[in-house]
Amino acid sequence: MSCLVINGKKKLGGEISVHGAKNSALPILAASVAVGDECLISNCPQLSDIRATVNILRGLGCRVAVNGSQICVNSEDLSYNEIPDTLMRELRSSFIFMGALLSRTGRAVMCAPGGCEIGVRPVDIHLLSFRQMGVQIREEAGRIVCEAPEGLQGAEINLSFPSVGATENIILAAVRAKGTTYIKNAAAEPEIKDLANFLNSCGADINGAGGSTVVIHGKQKLHGTDYTVMSDRIVAVSYLAAAAVTGSELIVKNAFPEHIGTVVSTFRQSGCHFEYEKKQIKITSPSRLNKMGTIRTMPYPGFPTDCQAIIMAMACVARGTTIINENIFESRFRHVGELNRMGADITVTGRSAIVNGVKNLYGSCVKATDLRGGMSLVLAALCAEGESVIENTEFIDRGYEKAERDLSLIGADIRRE
Ligand code: EPZ
């Protein structure tokens, strides 16, 4: 397994570009199964999760050609609607194929995605919604078998929680259903709007995506398209945080303030300044960050849970005490122990982390615990005294394309070993 070696306290500068959004490319690639034609999808990030999704598409009988960040998928000859357990275990978010396979074939079989490093990750909201659309669901030898013998029917669905994955899965099941589907209390993340834009470019009829009520008029057929995935807002925040923790000035290209509004106000509270130009954000950071008060992760447009570990790295070296309440996932503080090994002063009680800012962190040997937790360790290492070694980089590689390449281009002393 590789590790990242970082010598901290280097000033960063210049400009860095953000790659395509993992959490948009994954559902869009799955959606190509429902389209049944050739889709050219550009700006896909080159990540292990994307490669796992391509393997699933090929396993289902789709023709897939990958050329860097451009992926051409033709699902015309789709011949299966079951996903092997080995592939499901490689990528738990493959549950998003359930809706697309139901749309295209009226049947889908896969094992329950199971939990991961940040929580149990149930899919009860997905399954309850499918039942309302006429899907019969049973468990067979640990696998979930979904069948719609009468075809999928539009329904009025009220989500008990604005689940991102459930909203996406329902949209995918509804695009070719008979009648109209209404999703109330839908998740409003920008990636959902990106998925709807992709499907509408394939001839679907989806309105209201990106808001709390989404209306999908089912269509008989969809057609191919040429679509560019939005840029990754969490990666953008990660790079802005790299500047913030090193007191640097940085231009982050392909970054959109409208996608990270609540995070920008937290950065401002810490003393960072922003200038916006077309498709880029320039950040100017103070030599030491101010405390950021209390941060509560919430569904969009609230503070994103995926930025919780990132902002915690900033709070570790900020003045005063910052309180972080994680309201979305039940075990998303596993990076705290590793940050404390670097000299941070963080106490966790239940879903709250109390971060007393310290003047200095110290380079240490630490292990990434999950994707965003791993990035928080990189950020902490960038501002720590001395050398840090971060192991389990495969977690980080799930969401960041060659982090060491991009960060060294802006002045970080970082290498992969
Ligand atoms: C998506 O996960 C993202 N993943 C996550 O990003 C992100 O943290 C999350 O949305 C929240 O924004 C992808 O898009 C691939 P949810 P998802 O369903 O869809 C509970 C990253 O770092 N819930 O909105 O799984 C669930 O347990 C990843 O890129 C149910 O109880 O998130 C959680 O507590 C991590 N029953 C909450 O809802 C269900 O049926 C939010 O989950 C579904 C969800």
Residues whose N, C-alpha, C, O or C-beta is under 5 A from the ligand:
A	BS01	EPZ	N23 S93 R121 P122 V123 D124 I125 H126 F161 P162 S163 V164 G165 A166 T305 D306 I328 F329 L371
